[in-house]
Amino acid sequence: MQDTEQMTDQLVTDLDRIVQSGRDGADHILSVLADSARSTNRNQRVAAGVVLASLALGVGLLLYSQHRRKPLTARLQDSMPGAIRDLPDELRTLARKVTR
């Protein structure tokens, strides 16, 4: 009877060792998968950040180019009536001399 108890104890010990070894292997695999998932998640966040930053930069440049003021000479020429702008160059130079 003692022999059967020893054999049973040995079998239980062997089974516990096998089960523990399987659990350790599964834990190792799960930790590798979790690290991989974290790394992928981090890469996706970095990629999303780059896309959002470039999108914001593009929108900013678009708004800046639309709201940029015209140069002073263009604004002055636009404020003058068309008849004055269409005068020949000689008349314009003569008008400039008179106003000085």
MDTraj code that builds the backbone (N, CA, C; nanometers):
import mdtraj as md
import numpy as np

residues = "MET GLN ASP THR GLU GLN MET THR ASP GLN LEU VAL THR ASP LEU ASP ARG ILE VAL GLN SER GLY ARG ASP GLY ALA ASP HIS ILE LEU SER VAL LEU ALA ASP SER ALA ARG SER THR ASN ARG ASN GLN ARG VAL ALA ALA GLY VAL VAL LEU ALA SER LEU ALA LEU GLY VAL GLY LEU LEU LEU TYR SER GLN HIS ARG ARG LYS PRO LEU THR ALA ARG LEU GLN ASP SER MET PRO GLY ALA ILE ARG ASP LEU PRO ASP GLU LEU ARG THR LEU ALA ARG LYS VAL THR ARG".split()
xyz = np.array([
    [0.0801, -0.1173, 0.0000],
    [0.0000, 0.0000, 0.0000],
    [0.0860, 0.1259, 0.0000],
    [0.1904, 0.1174, 0.0734],
    [0.2810, 0.2309, 0.0781],
    [0.3422, 0.2537, -0.0595],
    [0.3602, 0.1470, -0.1313],
    [0.4141, 0.1558, -0.2659],
    [0.3186, 0.2325, -0.3576],
    [0.1891, 0.2049, -0.3485],
    [0.0909, 0.2762, -0.4302],
    [0.0830, 0.4220, -0.3911],
    [0.0946, 0.4523, -0.2644],
    [0.0922, 0.5925, -0.2208],
    [0.2133, 0.6677, -0.2762],
    [0.3276, 0.6008, -0.2725],
    [0.4477, 0.6637, -0.3264],
    [0.4345, 0.6854, -0.4769],
    [0.3779, 0.5876, -0.5464],
    [0.3597, 0.6018, -0.6915],
    [0.2595, 0.7140, -0.7221],
    [0.1533, 0.7194, -0.6427],
    [0.0530, 0.8244, -0.6618],
    [0.1136, 0.9603, -0.6341],
    [0.1894, 0.9706, -0.5265],
    [0.2549, 1.0977, -0.4945],
    [0.3516, 1.1386, -0.6056],
    [0.4239, 1.0386, -0.6577],
    [0.5182, 1.0665, -0.7661],
    [0.4437, 1.1133, -0.8903],
    [0.3301, 1.0498, -0.9231],
    [0.2500, 1.0901, -1.0385],
    [0.1940, 1.2312, -1.0206],
    [0.1450, 1.2606, -0.9010],
    [0.0911, 1.3946, -0.8733],
    [0.2019, 1.4988, -0.8835],
    [0.3186, 1.4659, -0.8341],
    [0.4320, 1.5584, -0.8421],
    [0.4720, 1.5794, -0.9871],
    [0.4764, 1.4729, -1.0653],
    [0.5106, 1.4842, -1.2073],
    [0.4059, 1.5664, -1.2816],
    [0.2784, 1.5399, -1.2521],
    [0.1715, 1.6166, -1.3167],
    [0.1788, 1.7650, -1.2783],
    [0.2059, 1.7935, -1.1514],
    [0.2193, 1.9329, -1.1084],
    [0.3346, 2.0016, -1.1816],
    [0.4458, 1.9286, -1.1985],
    [0.5613, 1.9838, -1.2679],
    [0.5272, 2.0110, -1.4146],
    [0.4561, 1.9178, -1.4777],
    [0.4175, 1.9343, -1.6185],
    [0.3204, 2.0511, -1.6344],
    [0.2222, 2.0584, -1.5446],
    [0.1245, 2.1677, -1.5499],
    [0.1936, 2.3009, -1.5266],
    [0.2838, 2.3059, -1.4296],
    [0.3562, 2.4310, -1.4014],
    [0.4426, 2.4715, -1.5197],
    [0.5051, 2.3742, -1.5839],
    [0.5867, 2.4020, -1.7022],
    [0.4992, 2.4580, -1.8148],
    [0.3804, 2.3998, -1.8332],
    [0.2869, 2.4503, -1.9344],
    [0.2408, 2.5917, -1.9025],
    [0.2133, 2.6176, -1.7750],
    [0.1721, 2.7522, -1.7344],
    [0.2846, 2.8540, -1.7577],
    [0.4057, 2.8140, -1.7237],
    [0.5194, 2.9035, -1.7464],
    [0.5359, 2.9343, -1.8948],
    [0.5213, 2.8315, -1.9786],
    [0.5303, 2.8532, -2.1239],
    [0.4200, 2.9451, -2.1736],
    [0.2989, 2.9232, -2.1246],
    [0.1863, 3.0082, -2.1647],
    [0.2074, 3.1517, -2.1171],
    [0.2566, 3.1688, -1.9933],
    [0.2850, 3.3040, -1.9427],
    [0.3900, 3.3735, -2.0277],
    [0.4924, 3.2989, -2.0673],
    [0.5975, 3.3565, -2.1513],
    [0.5397, 3.4006, -2.2864],
    [0.4592, 3.3145, -2.3473],
    [0.3990, 3.3481, -2.4765],
    [0.3067, 3.4689, -2.4628],
    [0.2269, 3.4729, -2.3564],
    [0.1362, 3.5863, -2.3357],
    [0.2135, 3.7162, -2.3121],
    [0.3241, 3.7087, -2.2408],
    [0.4015, 3.8306, -2.2178],
    [0.4657, 3.8804, -2.3469],
    [0.5113, 3.7870, -2.4319],
    [0.5675, 3.8265, -2.5618],
    [0.4592, 3.8908, -2.6478],
    [0.3396, 3.8306, -2.6484],
    [0.2297, 3.8875, -2.7267],
    [0.1873, 4.0244, -2.6727],
    [0.1856, 4.0404, -2.5407],
    [0.1482, 4.1689, -2.4819],
    [0.2513, 4.2758, -2.5166],
    [0.3807, 4.2411, -2.5116],
    [0.4847, 4.3374, -2.5503],
    [0.4714, 4.3767, -2.6960],
    [0.4410, 4.2781, -2.7797],
    [0.4229, 4.3054, -2.9219],
    [0.3025, 4.3962, -2.9443],
    [0.1948, 4.3703, -2.8720],
    [0.0744, 4.4533, -2.8864],
    [0.1022, 4.5951, -2.8385],
    [0.1753, 4.6095, -2.7272],
    [0.2094, 4.7439, -2.6781],
    [0.2954, 4.8170, -2.7784],
    [0.3908, 4.7475, -2.8378],
    [0.4793, 4.8093, -2.9357],
    [0.4000, 4.8530, -3.0584],
    [0.3116, 4.7683, -3.1066],
    [0.2289, 4.8025, -3.2218],
    [0.1391, 4.9198, -3.1880],
    [0.0820, 4.9189, -3.0711],
    [-0.0052, 5.0274, -3.0272],
    [0.0729, 5.1578, -3.0218],
    [0.1941, 5.1538, -2.9714],
    [0.2776, 5.2731, -2.9638],
    [0.3119, 5.3234, -3.1042],
    [0.3448, 5.2309, -3.1934],
    [0.3751, 5.2693, -3.3317],
    [0.2544, 5.3326, -3.3992],
    [0.1374, 5.2787, -3.3716],
    [0.0162, 5.3362, -3.4300],
    [-0.0088, 5.4761, -3.3745],
    [0.0159, 5.4958, -3.2462],
    [-0.0033, 5.6293, -3.1881],
    [0.0957, 5.7287, -3.2466],
    [0.2193, 5.6868, -3.2664],
    [0.3198, 5.7759, -3.3261],
    [0.2793, 5.8107, -3.4689],
    [0.2352, 5.7117, -3.5447],
    [0.1926, 5.7373, -3.6826],
    [0.0724, 5.8312, -3.6857],
    [-0.0215, 5.8104, -3.5956],
    [-0.1382, 5.8991, -3.5901],
    [-0.0964, 6.0409, -3.5521],
    [-0.0012, 6.0545, -3.4623],
    [0.0476, 6.1868, -3.4250],
    [0.1153, 6.2579, -3.5412],
    [0.1930, 6.1830, -3.6183],
    [0.2597, 6.2425, -3.7350],
    [0.1557, 6.2873, -3.8375],
    [0.0547, 6.2043, -3.8605],
    [-0.0500, 6.2398, -3.9569],
    [-0.1256, 6.3635, -3.9096],
    [-0.1611, 6.3687, -3.7821],
    [-0.2342, 6.4846, -3.7301],
    [-0.1501, 6.6116, -3.7353],
    [-0.0226, 6.6006, -3.7047],
    [0.0646, 6.7182, -3.7091],
    [0.0796, 6.7695, -3.8512],
    [0.0962, 6.6798, -3.9472],
    [0.1089, 6.7239, -4.0865],
    [-0.0224, 6.7818, -4.1380],
    [-0.1345, 6.7262, -4.0936],
    [-0.2642, 6.7800, -4.1320],
    [-0.2835, 6.9199, -4.0750],
    [-0.2474, 6.9390, -3.9493],
    [-0.2592, 7.0714, -3.8872],
    [-0.1678, 7.1722, -3.9559],
    [-0.0491, 7.1308, -3.9922],
    [0.0433, 7.2189, -4.0630],
    [-0.0132, 7.2579, -4.1992],
    [-0.0694, 7.1621, -4.2700],
    [-0.1295, 7.1907, -4.4007],
    [-0.2450, 7.2883, -4.3907],
    [-0.3314, 7.2682, -4.2914],
    [-0.4444, 7.3594, -4.2725],
    [-0.3940, 7.4984, -4.2354],
    [-0.2931, 7.5047, -4.1504],
    [-0.2368, 7.6341, -4.1120],
    [-0.1770, 7.7085, -4.2305],
    [-0.1036, 7.6364, -4.3137],
    [-0.0460, 7.6997, -4.4333],
    [-0.1545, 7.7451, -4.5298],
    [-0.2594, 7.6668, -4.5431],
    [-0.3695, 7.7045, -4.6307],
    [-0.4369, 7.8321, -4.5810],
    [-0.4645, 7.8379, -4.4523],
    [-0.5265, 7.9581, -4.3961],
    [-0.4338, 8.0786, -4.4064],
    [-0.3060, 8.0591, -4.3840],
    [-0.2107, 8.1696, -4.3935],
    [-0.2046, 8.2243, -4.5355],
    [-0.2035, 8.1359, -4.6325],
    [-0.1931, 8.1833, -4.7711],
    [-0.3203, 8.2553, -4.8149],
    [-0.4345, 8.2199, -4.7577],
    [-0.5588, 8.2867, -4.7951],
    [-0.5735, 8.4219, -4.7275],
    [-0.5182, 8.4392, -4.6101],
    [-0.5369, 8.5626, -4.5350],
    [-0.4164, 8.6553, -4.5397],
    [-0.3204, 8.6242, -4.6228],
    [-0.2024, 8.7081, -4.6314],
    [-0.2398, 8.8413, -4.6963],
    [-0.1914, 8.9507, -4.6418],
    [-0.2229, 9.0829, -4.6952],
    [-0.1463, 9.1068, -4.8239],
    [-0.2092, 9.1841, -4.9103],
    [-0.1422, 9.2227, -5.0334],
    [-0.0345, 9.3241, -4.9996],
    [0.0674, 9.3337, -5.0822],
    [0.1695, 9.4371, -5.0601],
    [0.1076, 9.5765, -5.0709],
    [0.1756, 9.6742, -5.0106],
    [0.1237, 9.8103, -5.0057],
    [0.1016, 9.8670, -5.1455],
    [0.1931, 9.8404, -5.2368],
    [0.1775, 9.8967, -5.3725],
    [0.0535, 9.8394, -5.4406],
    [0.0269, 9.7114, -5.4214],
    [-0.0917, 9.6512, -5.4822],
    [-0.2182, 9.7089, -5.4202],
    [-0.2188, 9.7298, -5.2889],
    [-0.3369, 9.7882, -5.2248],
    [-0.3600, 9.9307, -5.2715],
    [-0.2509, 10.0084, -5.2881],
    [-0.2656, 10.1460, -5.3367],
    [-0.3164, 10.1481, -5.4807],
    [-0.2640, 10.0603, -5.5634],
    [-0.3095, 10.0569, -5.7028],
    [-0.4548, 10.0123, -5.7119],
    [-0.4954, 9.9220, -5.6253],
    [-0.6353, 9.8790, -5.6254],
    [-0.7280, 9.9891, -5.5775],
    [-0.6782, 10.0791, -5.4924],
    [-0.7637, 10.1862, -5.4411],
    [-0.7816, 10.2993, -5.5421],
    [-0.6935, 10.3079, -5.6403],
    [-0.7042, 10.4145, -5.7408],
    [-0.8106, 10.3775, -5.8430],
    [-0.8826, 10.4770, -5.8933],
    [-0.9813, 10.4477, -5.9981],
    [-0.9123, 10.3919, -6.1218],
    [-0.9851, 10.3174, -6.1982],
    [-0.9297, 10.2539, -6.3173],
    [-0.8808, 10.3544, -6.4190],
    [-0.9434, 10.4712, -6.4267],
    [-0.9032, 10.5709, -6.5261],
    [-0.7608, 10.6197, -6.4988],
    [-0.7265, 10.6346, -6.3743],
    [-0.5915, 10.6820, -6.3415],
    [-0.4900, 10.5719, -6.3706],
    [-0.5260, 10.4493, -6.3405],
    [-0.4336, 10.3390, -6.3671],
    [-0.4096, 10.3196, -6.5162],
    [-0.5075, 10.3539, -6.5952],
    [-0.4966, 10.3318, -6.7391],
    [-0.4286, 10.4466, -6.8129],
    [-0.3930, 10.5515, -6.7447],
    [-0.3251, 10.6631, -6.8108],
    [-0.1916, 10.6168, -6.8671],
    [-0.1497, 10.6754, -6.9763],
    [-0.0186, 10.6403, -7.0295],
    [0.0930, 10.6769, -6.9315],
    [0.2068, 10.6153, -6.9486],
    [0.3198, 10.6369, -6.8578],
    [0.3625, 10.7826, -6.8529],
    [0.3583, 10.8534, -6.9663],
    [0.4025, 10.9937, -6.9659],
    [0.3140, 11.0784, -6.8771],
    [0.1853, 11.0568, -6.8844],
    [0.0948, 11.1354, -6.8004],
    [0.1154, 11.1036, -6.6525],
    [0.1423, 10.9783, -6.6240],
    [0.1665, 10.9419, -6.4841],
    [0.2920, 11.0091, -6.4314],
    [0.3982, 11.0071, -6.5098],
    [0.5216, 11.0725, -6.4644],
    [0.5006, 11.2216, -6.4511],
    [0.4237, 11.2821, -6.5449],
    [0.3938, 11.4248, -6.5352],
    [0.3115, 11.4545, -6.4107],
    [0.2165, 11.3687, -6.3804],
    [0.1351, 11.3873, -6.2588],
    [0.2194, 11.3744, -6.1342],
    [0.3146, 11.2873, -6.1348],
    [0.4027, 11.2711, -6.0186],
    [0.4880, 11.3948, -5.9984],
    [0.5365, 11.4502, -6.1080],
    [0.6196, 11.5713, -6.0973],
    [0.5406, 11.6881, -6.0429],
    [0.4160, 11.6984, -6.0839],
    [0.3306, 11.8105, -6.0393],
    [0.2999, 11.7970, -5.8914],
    [0.2755, 11.6776, -5.8430],
    [0.2389, 11.6583, -5.7031],
    [0.3573, 11.6734, -5.6102],
    [0.4788, 11.6696, -5.6606],
    [0.5968, 11.6807, -5.5736],
    [0.6303, 11.8211, -5.5496],
])
top = md.Topology()
chain = top.add_chain()
for i, resn in enumerate(residues, 1):
    res = top.add_residue(resn, chain, resSeq=i)
    for name in ("N", "CA", "C"):
        top.add_atom(name, md.element.get_by_symbol(name[0]), res)
traj = md.Trajectory(xyz[None], top)
